[in-house]
Amino acid sequence: MIRLLLETVPGHHVLLVTDRASGLYRKLGFDDEEQAAMSLVVGQWLKPRP
């Protein structure tokens, strides 16, 4: 489900806040941002769709 949602936001910065699922988000390509948050840039940062 998370991958389907990410496909709809190319070029956007996605930040997930969690205190229990960081391992799952890390497996999906997210990086540790802060103590309980994970982030991922989908595609290229702020590159508009063709």
PyMOL CGO cylinders between C-alpha atoms (Angstrom):
from pymol import cmd
from pymol.cgo import CYLINDER

trace = [
    CYLINDER, 0.00, 0.00, 0.00, 2.82, 2.43, 0.85, 0.3, 1, 1, 1, 1, 1, 1,
    CYLINDER, 2.82, 2.43, 0.85, 4.52, 1.80, -2.51, 0.3, 1, 1, 1, 1, 1, 1,
    CYLINDER, 4.52, 1.80, -2.51, 1.24, 2.50, -4.34, 0.3, 1, 1, 1, 1, 1, 1,
    CYLINDER, 1.24, 2.50, -4.34, 0.92, 5.80, -2.52, 0.3, 1, 1, 1, 1, 1, 1,
    CYLINDER, 0.92, 5.80, -2.52, 4.54, 6.74, -3.27, 0.3, 1, 1, 1, 1, 1, 1,
    CYLINDER, 4.54, 6.74, -3.27, 3.99, 6.15, -6.99, 0.3, 1, 1, 1, 1, 1, 1,
    CYLINDER, 3.99, 6.15, -6.99, 1.44, 8.98, -6.98, 0.3, 1, 1, 1, 1, 1, 1,
    CYLINDER, 1.44, 8.98, -6.98, 3.86, 11.63, -5.66, 0.3, 1, 1, 1, 1, 1, 1,
    CYLINDER, 3.86, 11.63, -5.66, 7.05, 11.59, -7.79, 0.3, 1, 1, 1, 1, 1, 1,
    CYLINDER, 7.05, 11.59, -7.79, 9.40, 14.44, -6.97, 0.3, 1, 1, 1, 1, 1, 1,
    CYLINDER, 9.40, 14.44, -6.97, 7.93, 15.01, -3.52, 0.3, 1, 1, 1, 1, 1, 1,
    CYLINDER, 7.93, 15.01, -3.52, 9.54, 14.64, -0.11, 0.3, 1, 1, 1, 1, 1, 1,
    CYLINDER, 9.54, 14.64, -0.11, 7.61, 12.13, 1.98, 0.3, 1, 1, 1, 1, 1, 1,
    CYLINDER, 7.61, 12.13, 1.98, 7.99, 12.19, 5.76, 0.3, 1, 1, 1, 1, 1, 1,
    CYLINDER, 7.99, 12.19, 5.76, 6.52, 9.44, 7.93, 0.3, 1, 1, 1, 1, 1, 1,
    CYLINDER, 6.52, 9.44, 7.93, 6.35, 9.79, 11.69, 0.3, 1, 1, 1, 1, 1, 1,
    CYLINDER, 6.35, 9.79, 11.69, 6.49, 6.53, 13.62, 0.3, 1, 1, 1, 1, 1, 1,
    CYLINDER, 6.49, 6.53, 13.62, 7.59, 5.11, 16.90, 0.3, 1, 1, 1, 1, 1, 1,
    CYLINDER, 7.59, 5.11, 16.90, 7.07, 1.44, 15.99, 0.3, 1, 1, 1, 1, 1, 1,
    CYLINDER, 7.07, 1.44, 15.99, 7.52, 0.85, 12.23, 0.3, 1, 1, 1, 1, 1, 1,
    CYLINDER, 7.52, 0.85, 12.23, 10.93, 2.33, 11.40, 0.3, 1, 1, 1, 1, 1, 1,
    CYLINDER, 10.93, 2.33, 11.40, 12.26, -1.08, 10.31, 0.3, 1, 1, 1, 1, 1, 1,
    CYLINDER, 12.26, -1.08, 10.31, 9.46, -1.45, 7.75, 0.3, 1, 1, 1, 1, 1, 1,
    CYLINDER, 9.46, -1.45, 7.75, 9.97, 2.05, 6.37, 0.3, 1, 1, 1, 1, 1, 1,
    CYLINDER, 9.97, 2.05, 6.37, 13.74, 1.55, 6.19, 0.3, 1, 1, 1, 1, 1, 1,
    CYLINDER, 13.74, 1.55, 6.19, 13.15, -1.58, 4.05, 0.3, 1, 1, 1, 1, 1, 1,
    CYLINDER, 13.15, -1.58, 4.05, 11.07, 0.59, 1.68, 0.3, 1, 1, 1, 1, 1, 1,
    CYLINDER, 11.07, 0.59, 1.68, 13.99, 3.00, 1.19, 0.3, 1, 1, 1, 1, 1, 1,
    CYLINDER, 13.99, 3.00, 1.19, 13.25, 5.64, 3.81, 0.3, 1, 1, 1, 1, 1, 1,
    CYLINDER, 13.25, 5.64, 3.81, 16.12, 7.23, 5.76, 0.3, 1, 1, 1, 1, 1, 1,
    CYLINDER, 16.12, 7.23, 5.76, 16.17, 8.20, 9.42, 0.3, 1, 1, 1, 1, 1, 1,
    CYLINDER, 16.17, 8.20, 9.42, 15.47, 11.94, 9.68, 0.3, 1, 1, 1, 1, 1, 1,
    CYLINDER, 15.47, 11.94, 9.68, 14.82, 12.57, 13.34, 0.3, 1, 1, 1, 1, 1, 1,
    CYLINDER, 14.82, 12.57, 13.34, 14.20, 10.45, 16.40, 0.3, 1, 1, 1, 1, 1, 1,
    CYLINDER, 14.20, 10.45, 16.40, 10.84, 9.04, 15.27, 0.3, 1, 1, 1, 1, 1, 1,
    CYLINDER, 10.84, 9.04, 15.27, 10.56, 10.11, 11.63, 0.3, 1, 1, 1, 1, 1, 1,
    CYLINDER, 10.56, 10.11, 11.63, 11.58, 8.56, 8.30, 0.3, 1, 1, 1, 1, 1, 1,
    CYLINDER, 11.58, 8.56, 8.30, 11.82, 10.36, 4.95, 0.3, 1, 1, 1, 1, 1, 1,
    CYLINDER, 11.82, 10.36, 4.95, 12.15, 9.49, 1.26, 0.3, 1, 1, 1, 1, 1, 1,
    CYLINDER, 12.15, 9.49, 1.26, 12.34, 11.57, -1.92, 0.3, 1, 1, 1, 1, 1, 1,
    CYLINDER, 12.34, 11.57, -1.92, 10.28, 9.84, -4.61, 0.3, 1, 1, 1, 1, 1, 1,
    CYLINDER, 10.28, 9.84, -4.61, 12.11, 10.16, -7.95, 0.3, 1, 1, 1, 1, 1, 1,
    CYLINDER, 12.11, 10.16, -7.95, 14.05, 13.41, -8.29, 0.3, 1, 1, 1, 1, 1, 1,
    CYLINDER, 14.05, 13.41, -8.29, 13.46, 16.23, -5.83, 0.3, 1, 1, 1, 1, 1, 1,
    CYLINDER, 13.46, 16.23, -5.83, 11.01, 18.80, -7.23, 0.3, 1, 1, 1, 1, 1, 1,
    CYLINDER, 11.01, 18.80, -7.23, 11.42, 17.69, -10.84, 0.3, 1, 1, 1, 1, 1, 1,
    CYLINDER, 11.42, 17.69, -10.84, 8.07, 18.33, -12.59, 0.3, 1, 1, 1, 1, 1, 1,
    CYLINDER, 8.07, 18.33, -12.59, 6.29, 15.55, -14.43, 0.3, 1, 1, 1, 1, 1, 1,
    CYLINDER, 6.29, 15.55, -14.43, 6.69, 15.61, -18.22, 0.3, 1, 1, 1, 1, 1, 1,
]
cmd.load_cgo(trace, "trace")
